[in-house]
Amino acid sequence: MTDASHESVPSRHRKRFPDISSRAYEHPADRSALVALRKLSGFDTVFKALSGLLPERSLRLLFLSDSVRVSDAQFAHLNDMLRDACYILDLKKVPPMYVNQDPQPNAMCIGLDEPIIVVTTGLVELLDEEEMRAVVGHEVGHALSGHAVYRTILLFLTNLALKVAWIPLGNVAIMAIVTALREWFRKSELSADRAGLLVGQDLRASMRGLMKIAGGNHLHEMNVDAFLAQADEYEKGGDLRDSVLKILNVLPRTHPFTTVRAAELKKWSETRDYQRIMDGHYPKRDEDKDTSVTDSFRESASHYADTVRTSKDPLMKLVGDIAGGAGDLGGKLRDKFTGAAGGGAAGGGAGKGGAPASDATDGSEGTWRRPDPEEGSGSGS
């Protein structure tokens, strides 16, 4: 699509990224999975064949018949944002976008043949213009990365798992795939958050949007720095029991927790990678076909290793110590679980960190949406 086809322009000057590859903003774990899938011969053909089994056509008809399609005549301000986002990320075809009546803040990008974007009235009413611009950019980022295909598959498999729950082995097999897809899904959300920042180019607005999803439209009662401090407290707080609870809490989720998303986005905005993109230096789409799967997996592995090395989480610290050749594993395990100040000290007192972890709750979805796919229709952004 030529520049002239985008009739609207951003309300303030924003940088544009012609021919930008989605690899520029994708999280390493997300990017390695996508590179591998794109290189897999016949993968697209298989999923196209599955399209007859998926509820995509039904969903398209549902939104067309029972939602409001964004255009110059309807929700014109959202249509301007959508065109701006596609212009900035150089997405050649503007995907159709619908507003659905739902008080829950939610947005999603789904579809096998062509992506469609859906936002709820709850989200439209909650966010201001700059915050909403980041959300629209988030969804356009999903479309550019090709996430819509795999997210639709996850939606289908999750619903299928519920239907075959009475078949023990069948359910176990499907849920194993669903669990793996959810891990990728969570990383794809971090990728899309970065795309939203590239479109909005306003970090504080992105932070405010995530904060509102967590605490509602009460900005006068909230503070971005304090919100980010929660993420730091969440990561480094507690002992090994809390670390295990964190893992159990996140496994059934399709999205990272809201504070974690905010902290990850801020961290990325301070990297050289982000600055290079803003300076106009980024991977181009015509180079995608030459991308090495091995290099992508190596980068992903390096990212996870760095995460373990720098993490403040007690379990990740222990893993790092073990990988680094830590000495007495039994002593470290005992100390981490009991909170003992020194391993092998006489008396074996409880020391710090021995208090039982508080009851874990699943809470609301820290995302542009609330329910997970099995709780509602669609997979949110």
N, C-alpha and C positions, 0 to 999 in steps of 0.2 A: 504494500500500500504506500502510495506516495505521500509526501508531507501535505500536499494540498487536499488529500482525502480526509485528513483530520481537521475538520472545520473549526473546532474549538482549540484554544490554547490554554496552558496552565494559568491560574490566577496570578502567579508570580513566576519569575524566570526560574526554570529548572533545567538542569543538564539533561541531555538526551544521549542514549547509548546505541547508535546505529549498529545493526547486525550483532548485537551482544549475544553471546552464548549463555545458556542457563548455567553452564559450568562456572561462570564467573561468581555467582552468588550461592551456589548449592553447597550445603553442608557436606564435608568429605564422605560421611557414611551414606548420605543420600546420593551423592554424585557417583560413587563407586558402584552402587546397586543399579543406577540408571544406565551407566556406561556398559555394564555387563549385559543388561537386558536388551539394550539397543544393538549390541554386537551379536546377540544370540540369534542365529539363523532360524527363521520361521516363527519367531516369537510373536510378531505382530499378526501373522496369518492365523496362528492358533487363537489369539484373543479376539480377532475379528470373527472367527468361527463361533466363538462363545457368545457373540453379541445377541444371537437369537434366544439364548437362555437368560440373558440379563434383562432387568426391568427398565433399560434405558429408554426405549420408545415410549413405554408407559409413563415414565417420569417426565419426558419432554411434553407429552400431551397433557399431563396433569398440570404442569406449570403454565403451559399455554392457555389452558381452559380455566384455571382457578387462581392465577397470580397476575400481577401487572407487569407487562414487558416494558423495560426501560427504553426510552426513545427521546427524540426531540419534543414529542408531545406529552410524554408521561415521565415523571421524575427526571426532568431535563438536567438538573444539577448532577445527578448520578451518571447520566449519559455523558456529560462533559468530563467527569472524572474517569470514566471508563475509556473514553477516547484518548484522554491525556495519558493514562497509564499505558495503553497500547502504543501510543506515539513514543513515549519515553523509552520503553523496553523494545520498541521496534517489532511488535507483534503484528504480522501482516494482516491478519483477519480479526476484526473485533468480534469476540464471542457474544452471543445473545445473553442478556442479563435480565433477571426477574426479581421483583419485590414480592415476597410472600407474607401474608398476614400471620404473624406469630409473635407473641410478646417476648419470647426468648431471644436474646441476641445471638445471631447465627449467620454464617455465610459459608458457602461451599462451591466447589468447582468439580463437576462430574461430567462423564460422557466418554464413550469409546470412539465414535466417529468424529464428533466435534464437541469441544467442551462447552458447557453452559454454566453461567454463574448465577447463584441465587443468594439474595440477602433478605433477612427478615425485617419486618417493621420495627421489632424491638431493637435491632442494631442501628437502623437508620435514625430512630428517635434518640438513641443513647449518645451517639458520637457527633462531634462537630465536624466541620468541613475538612480540616486538615487530618483529623483522626480517621475519618471515613476514607479519605484519599489513600491513606496507608493500607487500609483494609482492601480497597479495590485493587491496589497494586499487589497486595498479597495474593489475591485470587488470580490476577493476570500472571503473576509469577508461577502459580501452579499450572496454568494453561501453557505457558512457554516451556516449562520443564517436561510437560507431558504427564504430569502427576494424575490428571483426571482419569486416565485409563486405569491405572493401578488402584486408585482410590475407589473407582466403581467396582473393580474386582473385589476389593476388600469388603465393600458394602454387601455385595452379593454373597460372598463366602460367609460373612458374619450372620446374615439372615439364614443361610443354608444350615449353618451349625446349629441354630436354634431349632430348625425343623427336624434335624436328624439326631437330636440330643438323646433320643431313646435308643440309638444304635451305638453301643459303647465304643467299638473300634473306629467306626465311621466318624463319630464326633471327635475322638482323640486326634485322628489324622487331620481333620479339617481345622481343629483348633490349634494344632501345631503350626499350620500354615498361617492362620490368622495371627497368632502371636508373633511370628517372624515379620509379617506384613505390618503389624502395629508398630514394631520397633522401627522399621523403615519409615512408616507414616509419621511417627513423632519427629524423626530427623527431617522429613520433608516439610514439616511445619516451620522448623527453624530456617530452612531455605527460603520458604515463602515470606517469612517475616523480613528477611534480608531484602527480598525483591520489593516488599512494601516500603522499606526505607529508601531504596533506590528511586522509587517512584515519588514518594512524598518528600524525601530529602529534608526531613524534619524529625530528628531523633526524639525530641520531647513530645511531639504529637504521637509518635508510635508508642512511647512509654505511657502517655495518658490513655490511649486507647486500650492497652492491655490492663492498665490499672482500673479503668471503668468496668471492664469485663469482670474483674475480680470483686470490685466494691460498689458498682453502680454509679449513678450520676451525682456524685457527691465530691467533686474535685476540691471544694473549699475545705473538706474534712481530710483530704489525702495529700501526700507529699511523695514525689517521685523518688527522692533520695532515700526516704524511709522505706518505701516499697522495695527498692533494690537491696536495702539492708536486710530485709526479710529473706531474700534469696540467699544472701551470704550466711545468715544464721541457719537457714534450712540445710545448706550444704555441709557446714562444718559442725553443726550441733549434734549432741547425743553421743551414744556409744554404738557398738556393733549391732545391738538389738534395733536401734533406730535406723541403722543403715539397711538392715534386712526389711524392716517395715516400709522404708522408702521404695525398695524394689518391688515389694508386693503391692504397694499402692499404685505404682505407675504401670505395672504389667497389663491390667485390663483397659488402660486408657489409650486413646488414639492420639492424644495431644500431651505435650509436656505441660507441667504446671505453669501457671501464669507468671509467677515471680521468676521462675527459671527462664522462661522465654524472654522476659524483659532483660535479665542479666546477660543472657547469651547474645542478645541483639546489641546491647551496649558494648559488650566485649568485642564483638565483630566490628562495630563502628570505629573502634580505636585501633584496628589493625592496619598494616600496610596494604593488605589486599583490598580493603575497602577504599583506602585513599587512592590507590592505583586506578581503581574503577572510576572514581570521581575525576581523576586526572585524564581519563580517556584511554587508559591502557588496560585492556581486558581480552579474554579469549573470544574469538569470533566463531560464528556458526559454521562457516566453511571449513573450519579446522576440526569440527566434531568427529568427522569420519576417521580422522587420523589419531584420535585419542586412544591411548593404550589402556586396556583393562588392567594389566599388571600394575602400571603406574598409579592408576586410580585406587586400586586395592591397597597398594603400598602407602599411599597418602592417607587413606582411611585408617589403616593400621597405625600409622604414625600419629594420627590425631588421637586415637583411643589411648595409645601409650602415653602421649603427652597429657591427656586428661587424667589418667591414673597418677602420673607423676606429680601433677600440680594440684590435684584435688585436695580439698580440706575434709572430705568425708572420711570418717574413721575406717570404714571397710576399704576404701580406695587407698588410704595410707598404708594399711596392712598389706594389701596386694602389692603396692609399690615396694614396701620393705622386703617382702618375700622375693619379689623379682630381683631386687638388688642384693640378694644374698644375706638377708637378715638372719641372725643367729637362732636363738631358741624360739621356735614357732609355738611350742606349747606354752611357754611363758608369755609370749605376746598375746596369744588368744586369751589366756587367763586374765592378763592385765586389762585387755580391751573390754572384756565382758564384765569384769568386777570393778574396773575403774581404779585398781591399785596403783599407787604412785610409783612403786618400784617393784619389778618382778622379783619374786623370791624373798621379799622382805619378811621378817619374822612377824607372826601374828596374822598376816594375810588380811589386813583390814579392808573394808569396803572402799574407803577413800572416795574420790570424786567420780561422778559418772555412774554410780551404782543405783541411782533411783530408777524405778521402773518407767519404761516408756509410756507416754500417755496413749489412750486408746486412739487408734488410727481411724479416720473416717475417709471415705472416698471423696466426699466433697463435690463441688460442682466442677464442670469442665473448665479448666483454665485456658480459654481459647476464644475464638470468635463465635463459639457455639457452646451450648450447655450439654445436651445428651450425647452419648456415644451412639454409633450407628445402630447397635442392637436395641437402644432405648427409644429411637425415633427414626425418622426417615432421612436418609442421606448422611454424608460424611462431611463434617464442618471443616472450616479452614483452620 
